[in-house]
Amino acid sequence: MKKIPIYLLLFLVFFSNADAFQFEQLIKAKSLENVEIKQFEDDGLAHFSYAVSVDGGMVLVDPGRDPQPYYDYAASKNAKIIGVIETHPHADFVSSHLEIYQTTGATIYVSKLVGANYPHQAFDEGDEIVLSPNVKLRAVFTPGHSPDGISIVVEENGEDVAVFTGDTLFIGDVGRPDLRESAGSIMAKREELAKMMYKSTREKLMTLDDEVAVFPAHGAGSLCGKSMSQEKSSTIGAEKATNYALQEMTEAEFVSLLLEDQPFIPKYFPFNVDVNKIGAEPFVASVEKVTILERNYQPGPGSIIIDGRHEEEYKATHLEDAVNIMDGAKFETWLGSIVAPGDSFYLIGKDEVHLQALISKTAKIGYETFIQGAFVFDAKDGIQSDTFDQDLFDQNKDAFTIIDIRNAGEVAEGKVFENAINIPLPELMERAGEIPTGKPVVIHCGTGYRSAAGSSIVKNALKTTKVLDMSGAILEYKK
């Protein structure tokens, strides 16, 4: 199909119904006749995984930690899971590939370059999985995000119809090339990986037909890229027309563009790469090993305590030194960004159901093994937080030390308060001592979610200083 002229694309973007608009409508994906593709979405980790069903057989691509949704789906289709493909050892979540193999006997397919420590079959450039006389899955070596990354092309009736791109090609972006300098069986410098990404996109993925559907492993909100679209799928043609990283440029220009303004790297990313290379313990069994302590347990001095309750509950009453990482869309990410792998911690929920949900989220990044104990906290005689008085703040902002805990890239787009000191949340636990203590300290982020954690971290570090969480009030200053 002909490439859509850029002027027509812009016309469609600006004059179409934004809610209904999808890039795959610009360059229509080829229809699937003998194969069914199911996309699974984990909002918290912005993770997409897939099931490919053909003639009663099912192959999973990049499954998340909990295998039950895939078992349930296979049962609903009366299908047998016969294979699991890992596009690379993931950094931002723990996969269930080993557990699925142990439970179902399904073959695990992964590149030989991974050096996987679990039973598997090498799946590299040109290798095929024949699902039926009409359907094949073909491996394409596409390093760039990782040195061992593959994409999987779905071939139906002799034509390429879809491609699972892992963390190589996203919708509106490509994978970041700076996560494998200290993890995995192969370590590579970011510049080297960026050059690999240039070749993988130009020589492998962009040579596929425009109508080939694109199914990535992540969407908007993932830290595996820097500017992903809200769309969940696309086509090669649409990405060639709209993705900034696929436009015409030299290799040097691409490397420079890709390396600039990448987001921070959470502490847990290298740990997850290593866990996925080995294979994780079964999900339910590992979660059930977590020690549940008595209600309102009192950890000893110096303990790391993560309180997952809502900020209002935390501020009304909490334990000394507890860090308030509110249960929400990014609980797992911020837990793994603030607590280093290997550091034992206590986990708090508002009730038993909430506590189990937090433990399950913790397990998505393999941190359940670091939980020293989990318990419900609702004691009325806990510590109370100071309240942010917006009127008082507005009368004299210079009377406060303002700490902006957004990431450097966010601050570069515009400061909210000119005299604010920027210490990103992932660095705050180590750098809180840099904060001046002569005035009350006000903590703000971008929307009010992160400042709950940030203000609790600073208060724990600066015991004698009044620390205030601006919370959602920040939105009034960003208008």
N, C-alpha and C positions, 0 to 999 in steps of 0.2 A: 504493500500500500504506500502511496505517496506520502512524503513527510509534510505535515501541516505547516503552512507558512506561519512565521511567528506573529505577523499582524493579525491573522485569523485566530490564533491561539489567545492573544491578548484580548481580542474582541469577546471571545467566548468567556474568558475569565471574568471580565468586568461586567458583562451584560447578561450572563446566565444566572439562574437561581443558584446562589452559593451553596445552599443545603443539598441540592440535587446534583450539583456539579461533581463529576469524577473524571480523572484523567483518562481512565480506560474507555470512557465514552468518546473521547477525541479520536483515539485509534483503537477500534473495537478489537478485543481479544478474540482469538479463534475459539469456536465452540468446541466443547468436549463431548464426544459421542460415547466412548467406551470407558471413560475414567471419571471418577468423582473426587473432587478436592474439597476437603473440609478445613477451614481455618479456625484455630482456637486462639483466643486472646486472653492474656493476663494483663489487666490494666495496670496493676501495681508496678510491674517490671516492663511495661510496654513491649511485651514479648508475644510474638506470633509463632505458633507451631502448627503442624499440618498432618492430616491423614489423607493418604492417596488410596482409594478403593477401586479394585478391579476384580470382577468375577469372584467375589467372596474372599479375596485376599486383601490385606491392608498393610501399607508401609507408612510408618510415622517419620516425620522430619523434625528434628530439634525439639523433642518433647520436654516439658517442664518437670519439676521435681515430683509432683504428685501424678502418678500414672492413672488414677481412677477415672478421670474424664475420658481418657482414650479407651480404657476398657469398656466404659459405659457406651461410648459411641460405637465401638466394634460390635458390642452385643446388640445394639439397636439396628445395626446393618446386617446382623447375622454373619459377620465377617471374622476372619482369623488374622490376628496381627502376625505377619511373617517377617517383617523387617523393621529396623530402626536405623535411620541415617543421621549422623552428626556432621553438620557442615564444617565444624571446627570445635575445639574445646572452648566452650563459652566462658566469658569472664563475669557476666552479670547475673547469672543464675546457675543453679545446679540442675543437671539433667537427670532424667530417670532411665536413661538408656540401659544401664546395667541391670536395674531392677526388672525392667520389661523383659530383658533376655532371660533372667533367672525365673521369671514367672511364666512366660509364654514360650520360651525357646526360640523366639525371633532372632534372626541374625542381625548383629550390629555391623553396619557399614561405616567406615571412616577412612580417611586418607592414611596411608602407611607413614606419612611424615609426622603424624601425631605421636607415634611411639606409644600407642595405647597399651595400658597394662591389663586390659580385660579381653575376654574372647571376642574376636571380631574378624571380619573379612575386609581386606584392603579394597578401597573404592577410590580409584584415581582416574586421571584423564583417559577417557575412552572406555572405561569399564561400564558394563551395562547390567541392569537388573531386569530380566524379562518377566513381566507380570501377566502377559497374555500374548497371543499371536499378534495383537494389534497395539500393545502398549509396552513401552520400555522406559526405564529411567537411566539416564546417562550422566556420568560424572564429568565435570569440567573443572580443571584446576584453576582456581581464581584467588590467588594469594593477594594480600594487600592489607586487609584488616588483621589477618594472621598469616604467618608463612605457610600454614598447612590447610588453608581454607579451600573448600570445594563448593561449587554450585551444582544443582541437579536439574537437568533438562528432562521434561516429560515429552516423550515422543509418541504420537498417536497416528496410526495409519501412515507411517513413514514421514510425518511432518512434526516439527517442533511446535508444541502448543503452549507450554508453560515452563517457567524456570524458578526454582527455589534458590534464592541468591544468598541465603544466610546473612552474614554481616558484611558482605562485599558491596552489594548494591541495595540501597534503601529507596523509598519513594521520596524524591527530592534531594537525595544525599548519597554519600558512600560511607563505608565504615571508617572509623578513625584508625590511624596507623601507629598509634603510640602505646599500645597495651602489651606488647610482647617483648619488651626490653629486659624483663626480669622474671618471666614466667614461661612455662611450657617446655617441651623437650627441645624445641628450636627457639632461640631468642634472636631477635633481629632489631636493628635500629629503626627508628621511625622514618628516617629519610629513605632507607632501603625498602621498607614496606610501602611507602608512598609511591615509589617508582614501580613496585610490583602492582599496586592498585591501578596505576595509569595503564599498564599493559593489560591487566585483567579486564578492565572496562572496555578499552579500545579494541583489543585483539580477540577477546572472547565474548563478552556479553553484548556489546554493541553490534556484533556481526550477526546476531540472531535476527529473525524476521521482526518487523515492527509490531506485528500482531501477537507476538508471544507474550503471554501474561507473566507479570513479575510478582512473586510472592516472597517478601523479605522476612527475616527473623525478628525484626523490631520495627516499631513505629514511633510516632512523636512522643517525646518524654524519655526515651532511652538515652543513656549516656554513652552508647556505642557509636554515636554520630553527633553532629552539631546542629543540623537544621532540617530535620525530617518533616515531611508533610503529615497532615492529619489523615491522609488517605491510607487505606489498608492494603491496597493492591494497585497495580498499574499495568502498563505494557512497555515493552522495549522502546517502541516508537514515541510514546508519551514522555518517557524519561529522556530520550535523546533530544526531544524538543524543549523540555522544561527544567531538567536537572542541571544545576549550576556546574556540577563536577563532570558532566558529560559534554560540555560545550567545547568547541575547537580551541585548543591551546597547546603549547609545547609541554614537554615533560617537566621542564624546570618550572614553568608557570603553574602547572598542576600541583607539583610538590609544595611550592610556596603557598598556594591557595589552600591546600588540604591541611597543612600543618598549622596555619594560623587560627587562633581563637577556638581551639578545641577545649571542651569542658574539662573540669578536674577529673582525676582518676580516683574513684573510691578505694578505700583501704582494702576492701574485700576482693577486688577484681583479680589480682594474681593468685589469691587463694582458691577462687572458684575455677580458674584455669587448671590448677593442679588437681583439684578434686575431680573435675570432669575427665581428666586424663586417666585417673585411677578408676573412677566410678564410685558413686555414693551408696551409702547404706540404704536399704528399703525405707521409704518415706514414713509409713505408719509405725513401723517398729522403732525407728529412730526417734520419732516424736514421743512415743510412749515411754521412752527411757528418761525423759526430762523429769526431774524431781519436782513434785508439787508440794509446796510448803504450807504451813498453817496460815490462815488469814492474818494480815497485819504483822507478818514476820519482821524481825529487826535484824538486818544484816550487820556484820561487824564493821568497825571503822576501816576506812580505806576501800570499801567495796565499790565496784561499779554497779550502779542501779539504773535500769532503764524503765521509766514509767510510761506506759503506752496509753494512759487515759487521756481524755480530752483536756485541753488546757484549763478550762474552767474548773474541772474536778481537781486537777493537779494544784492549781493556785489556791483553791479552798483549803486543801490539806495534803501534805506530801511528806515523804521521808527526807531527812537531811542528806544532801549530796545526790539526790535522784535527778536524773536527766530526763526531761519531758519530750520524748519523741512520740508525738501523737500518732495513734493509729489512723492511717489515712492512705491515700493512693501511693505515697512514696515511703512508707514505714521501712520496708526492707532496705531501700537504697540508703536512707539516712542512718539506719542502724549500722550498716556495713561501711559507712563513711566516717562515722564517729568512733565506733568501737573497732579496734584492730583485731584481725583474726588471731585466735589463741588467747585473747584476754577473756577471762571468765567474768560473767555478769549475772545479776539478778534481774528478773523480768516481772513487771507488775501489770495487772489488768484490773478492770473495774468490777468484774464478776467472773465466775467460772467459765462461762461461755466465751466471754471476751478474751480471757486468758488463753484458752485453747486456740482461738483464732490467731492471737499474736504468736504463739508457739509455731503454728503452721506457717505463718508468714516468715518467721525467722528461719525455718527449715528450707525455704526456697533459696536461700543463699548459703545453706550449709552451716548456719550459726547455732543450730539447736544443740550441738555438742558442746558449745561454750556456755550454755545456760547453767549456772551454778545452782539455781533454784528459781521457781516461778511461784508467785502467790498473788492473791487478791488483796488490795489495800483500800480500806474505807474508814480508817480510824479518824475520829473527829478532832483528836488532839495533836494532829500533825502540824508541820510548819506551814504558815500561810505566806503567800507571795505579796509583795507590794504592788499596788494598783497604779497603772499609768493614768495620770491626770492630763488629758489633752488640753484643756483650757490653760492650765498652769504652764504646760510646755509651750503653747503658742504665745503666751505673754512674754517669754524670754528664753528662746532656744539656746542662747549662749550660756545659760545656767546649767546646761546638761552636756555631758560627753555622749555624743551620738556614735554608735557603732553599727555600721552597715555590714551585715553578714552575707550579702549576696556574693556570687562568684565574680571574679575579676571581669569576665566578659559582660556581665550584666551592668556592672558599674561603668564600664567603658561606654556603654550606650547612653549613659546619663546618670549623674548623681541626683539623689532626691534632696539631700541636705549638703550644702557646699562644704561645711566643716566636718562632715562625718569621717570617721576613721574606718577604712575597709579591712576587715579580717574575715575571710570566707568561713562559713560554718565548718567545713571539714578540717580547718586549721585551728579552730577556736579553742579546743581543749588544750592544745600545746602552746597557744599564743595569748591566752587570756591575761597572763601576767604583764603584757605590754600595755594594757589599758590604764590610762591615768585614773587615779582614785580620788581626786580632789573634789569632784562634783558627782551628783547622781548620774548613773549610766543608763541610757536608753538604747535598746536593741531593736533594730528593724531589718526586715528582709524585703521580699517583693510583694507578697500577698498576705503575710501574717502566719503562715504555717511553720516556717523554719525558725522564726523568732522565739517560738515556745521553747524549742531545744536550745537555741542560742542563749536566751536569757537565763535559763536554768544552769547552763554550763558556766556562764560568767559569774552568776551568784555563788556557785559552789567554789569558784576560785577566789573571788573577792568578798570574803565573809563580812567585812565591816562596811561595805559600800552598798548604797541603795541601788538596786538593779531593776529596771522597769522594762516590761515587754510591750512594745507599741502594738503588737498583734495586728488585727485587721484594720486599725486606724491608718496604717500606712497607705491604704488605697485612696484616702482623701487627699494625701499630699502628692500622689502620682497623677492626678487628673490633669 
